Amino acid sequence: MAAEESALAEPLLVPGKDAGDDAAIMESRLLIPCDTGASFSRSCLNLSNVISGVGMLSVPYALAQGGWLSLALFAFVGAVCYYTGTLISRCMRGGGGDAVRGYPDIGQLAFGRAGRRAIGAVMYVELYLVATSFLVLEGGSLDKLFPGAGADLFGCRVRGKQLFTLAAAAVVLPTTWLRDLSVLAYVSAVGLVASAALTASLLWAGVDEHGFHRNGGNVLNLAGLPTSLSLYFVCFAGHGIFPTVYSSMKKKRDFTKVLLVSSVLCSLNYALTAVLGYMIYGDDVQALVTLNLPSGKTYTRIAILTTLITPLAKYAIVIQPITIRLEEKLSLASHGGFTRAAISTAVLVSTTVVACTVPFFGYLMSFIGSSLNVTVAVLFPCLSYLKIFMPRGGTSRAEVAAIVGILVIGVCIAVVGTYTSLHQIVGTL
């Protein structure tokens, strides 16, 4: 432990940094909110909002896919993601000063400019698909709330889900033009209240509808474990934004405490939602648990309306790194608000088009979880940590063995989960 603290205390230089890297470094720093003095409580709100997302809606389906024993895997995934989150914070401290402020900076610190490009590319693809899943969720939820809706646009009949996806995009559009995230903690609080309201709505549905013992459920379903694991990773993944929260904190040494509090609170809410959903609907639970709720009920309206809040609150934050990167890539960062709005609008339009053509929300989230979330939340933090600290003697043999074990498990989950989700997606086309 003493060796590790010594290694963490001594700043490291970012390899390969020269004058030609200034734009790349500035690009990652632009991802950080202007407020760099967030308190412990605000940081907990922000990080909890990052962790608690659309995975809330699919976690009952994940439990149905894997069976009751998959809850042990749920706990394992949560523990692994917490641990890799602490590795990210160590890498941030290992950079010394402000040398490391974003996820791509960690890649450069560990692997040079190639590492920055690789981590950045995977992170941007992940964020793009997550933003797309938000719009898919909005369309599906509103279609459940207002069934049978449709309209003629430009001589074409637009079905309910597609119509509501377009409407959600129109509502989100103005928020994508903003860059100031100083009120993020308040938005996060609203999103967390919405997550709790969804769990309460499921409890209400169980009391009012079927009860809590439908079909007993499967103890273990080996065939569904890859999908189950992938969706569990969706629940806990948000590591690409962890450096943003870390850099915005007033006391950065408290990040692991913030991460622990946020992870425990979100885990409890996730687990309760999964158990309630599976006990009420059994193997009939759908990829979006709100689709199981009966139309016309008060708790159904509450559940759907609350699930609409999270995507609307998060969309602009999720795509902001993408729009900033496009501005930097096209050398348009100094062209003012109109250029920023145009790029944000173009990104929104592209995700809307994809969302209208991807109806399989569960399979999309499974693909994101297995291929991208596992890479960002498990593989990159472990590899970067070993590359940075092993040469400096900052790791013990036991820690190296544990990290290598996590890497092996992560690779297996990524390969098997990606194959399974792609096979399911192709089967629906």
N, C-alpha and C positions, 0 to 999 in steps of 0.2 A: 504493500500500500504506500509506503514511503517513497519508493521508486516511482510509483505512478504519480503521486502528488508533485514530486520534483519535476517529472516530465511535463505535467500540466502547467506548472508554474513558469516554466521556461518557454518563452514565445518561439514559435517556429516561423520561418519565412515561407511565403508562398512560392513554390518552385516555378521557375520560368517566367517570373513577373518582370516585365520591362516596360518601357514606354508604350510599346505596342499593345500592352494588355490593359491600359487605363480605361478604355471604353468598356471592355468586358467587366472590369471591376465595378465601374460606375453603374453598369446595367444591373448587377445584382444588388447594389445598394439602393437603387431606385425602388426595389421591391419592398423596402422597409418603410413602415409608416413613420410619419414625421414625429409622433410622440414617442420619445425614447425613455420615458420615465414612468412606465406603467407600474402600478402598485401590485402587491401580491394578489389581492382579490380580483382586480381587473384582469390580471394575467390568467387567473383561474377561469374567469368567464370566457376570455378569448380562446384559451386552449380547449376548454370543454366544448365550445361551439365548433372548433375545428374537428374534434374527435366525434362528437355527437352529430351525425348528419343523416343522409338518406339511408344509411345502413339500418337505421331504426325500423324502417318499413319492411326490410327484407329479412331481418334476423329470425322471425318466426318460420319463414320459408326455409331458411338455412337449417334450423333445428329439425324441421320436418324431413329435410333431405338426409340428414345424418343420423337422426334418432336421438333419444335422450342421452345416451353416452357421449354424444358429440359435444355436450356442454363442458366436458373435461377438456376437449380441444379448444373450445371457446375461451376457457380460462388460460390455457397454454398460449394461445395466440395473443391474448391481452398481456400476459406476462412478458412474452417475447417482444412485443411492440413497445412496451414500457422500457425494457432494457435497451433496445436499440435507440429509443429516444434519448436515454441517458448517454449513449455513445455519441450521439449527435452533439449534445451539449459539451462533452469532453473535447470533441474535435473543434468546436467553436472556441473554447477556452485555449486550446492548444495553438491556435493561430496567433494569439497575442494581440492585445489592443483591438483595433477595428479591422484587422487584416481579413477576418472571416466574418461575414455578415449575412450570407445567403447560402443556400444549398449548393449552387454551382461553385462557390468559393471553397467549400469542403472538397469538392472534386479536384479543384486545381491544387489545393494544399496537398492532397494525397497523391494524385497521379499527373499533375501538370495540366497543360491546356487541353490535352485529349480527355482527361477526366472531367474537366469543366464542360466540355461539349457533350460528352456522353450522359452525364447526370442531368444537364440542362435539357437535352433532347427528350429523355424519358419523362422528366418532370412535366415538360410542356404538353406532351401527348397525354399524360395522365390527367392533367388539369383540363385539357380540352374535352376528353371523354366524360369526366365528372360533370363539367358544365352541360354537356349534351344530356347526360342522365337527369339533370335537374329539370330540363324542359320536357323530357319524356315523362317524368313524374308529374309535372304540372298538368300536362295534357290528359294523362290517365286519371288523375284525381278529380279534375273538373268534369270529365266525362262521366265519372261515377256520380258526381253531385248533380249533374244536369243531363241525365240519359236521353238519348234520342236527338240531341242537338245536331245541327248541320246548317250549311249555308252555301249559296252559289257565289263564287268569287271568280271574276273574269271568265265566266261561262263554264266553270268547272264546279262540280259538286264536291265540297269539302266536308269530310266526315267529322264527327264530334271531337275525337282525340286530336286530329290535325288542326281543327279550328281552334280548340282551346290551347294547343301548343303555340299557335300564332299569336293568340291573345296574350298568353303569358310572356312571350318574347316582347310584345309591345309594351307591357307593363314594366319589364325589366330594363328596357332600352335606356331610359334616362339615367338610371343608376350606373350604367357602364361608362358614362361620360365623366364621372367623378374620380378624383385621385386621393382626396383627403379621407383617411380612415381614422380620424381622431375620435369618432363616436362609435368605433367598432365594439367596444365593451357593452354599450347599451343595446346595440343590435344583437350581440351575442346573448345577452340576458333574455331578450324576446325569443330568440331561437330555442333556448333551453327551456323556457316556460312552455313553448309549443311542444317540445319533445315530451315533457311531463304530462301535458294535456292529452297527447296521443295514448300514453300508457293508461291514464285514467279512463279514457274512452273505451279502451279494450276491456278494462275491468267492469265498466258499466255494461258493455255488450255481453260479457259472460253472465252477469247477474240477470239481465233482462232477456237473453236469448237462449242459448244452448246449455248453459252451465259450464263446468270446468273438467269434465271427464270424458269427452267425446273420443270413442274408439280406443282409448288407452295409449295409442301412439306406438311407434316402433322403438325398441330398445337400441338397436344399432342397424344402420343401413349402409353397408360397405360401398355399394354402388353410388350412393349419393354423397359420400364423404368428400370427394374433390370439390363438388359444388359448395358443400357446407363450409369447408375450410376457406375457400376463396371468398365467400360472402362474409365470413368472420373477419378476414383481413380488411374487407371494405369498412367494417365497423370501426376498426382501430387505426386505420391508416390516415395520416394527415401530416406525415413527417416532412413533406416538402415545404410546409408552412411553419414547422417548428422553429427554424432559425429566425423567422420573422418575429415570432412571439418572444424568443430568447433575446433578440437584439433590442426589443422594445421595452424590456424590463428594467426597472430601477435597480434592483438587486439581482444580477444575473446568476449569482451562486444559488439562488432559491429556485432555479428552474426545475431541478429534479423533484423538489417538494410540490411545486405547481403541477408538474406532470403526474405525480403520484395521486394527488387529490383529484385532478381532472379524470384520470384513468379509472380510479375506483368509483367515482360518482357515475360516470358514463357506463361502466361495466354493470353496475347494479341496475341501472335503468334499461340497458340492453337486455340483460338476463331476464328481468321481470317481464319485459315486452315479449321476448321469445317464448317464455313459459306460458304466459297468458294466451298468446295467439295460438300456440300449438295445442294447449288444453281445450280451447274453445272449438277450433276448426279441425284439429287432427291433421291427417294427411291431405285434406282438401284445402289447406291454407295456400293462398296464392302468393306469387312473387311480391306483390304489394298487398300487405295484410288489409289495407283499407278497402280493397276490392271485394273482400269477404263480407264486409259489413252491409246489412240490409239497407236498401234505399228508403228514404223518408224518415228515418229515425233521427232523433235529436243528437245522439252520440255519434252517429255517422257523419252528420254535418260538422260537428265539432272536430272530429278526427281529421276529416278531409281539409277543413279550413286551416287547422293548425299545421298540417303537413305542407300546406302551400307556403307557409311563412319561411321555412328554412331555405328552400331553393331561391326564393325571391331575395332573401337577405344575403345569401352566399354567392350568388352568381357573379356579381360584379367583382367581388374579392377574388374569386377563383380565376377569372379570366384576366385579371389585371397583370400578372406576370407575363402572360402571353402578349398582351397589347404593348406592354413596355418593351418587351424583347423585339417585337416587330418594329416599333419606333426606332430602336437602336439599330436594328439590322438595316432599315431603310434610311437611316440618318435623318429622321424626321422629328427627333425629340425636341428640338428647339423651334418647331413651327407653330406652336401654340395649341389652344384648345380645339380648334376646328379639325386639325389633323388627327388629334387624339380621338375625337368623337367619331371621325370617319373610320378609323381603324377598329375601334371598339364595335361600331355598328356592323362592319364587315365580318368580324369574328362572330357576333351574335347571329347574323343572317346565316352564316355557314353552319353553326351548331343547330339552328332551327331547322334547316333543311335536313340535316342528319337525323335529328330527333323525330321528324315527321315520317321518316322511312325506316326507323328502328323501333318496332313496337314491343320487342321482347326485352323488357326492363330487367328482369331477373338474370337472363343470360348475359346481358351487357354488363351488369354489375359484377357478375361472376368473372367475366373476362378481365375487367378492370382490376378486380381483386387479385386474380391469380397471376396475371402477366405484369402489371404495372405497380400495383400497391405493394406486392411482395418485393419487387425490385427496389422501390424507393424506401420502403419501411424496413426491410431486412437486409437485402444483399449489399446495397451501397453503404449503409452505416457500418456494417461489420467489416467490409473490405477496406473502407477508408480508415477506420479506427486502427486496424492491424497495420496498414501501410504507414500510418503516421507515427504510431507509438512503439511498434515492435523494434525498429532499429534503435530507438532511444532507451530501450529497457524499461518501458513504462507499463509492461503487461506481465502478468504471472503465467505460468504454464497452465494452471487450472482455468484461467480466464481465456487463454488462447484456445484450449480444448473446447470450452463451452461455446465460444464464438464459431469455431470450425463446425461444431455439431449443428448450431443454428443455421449456418450457411448451407450445409448439406440438406437439412430439412427444408429450408427455403427454396433451394433449387428444385427439389423433388416436387414440392407443392406448385411451384411456378410452371414446371413442365407438364405435370399431369393435369393441373387445373386449367391451364391454357388450352390444352388439347380437348378436354371435356367440354369447356364452354364454347370453343369454336365449332366442335361437332354438333352441339345443341343449336347454335345459331344457324349453321348451314342447314340443319334439319328443318328449320322453320321457314326457310326461303322458298 
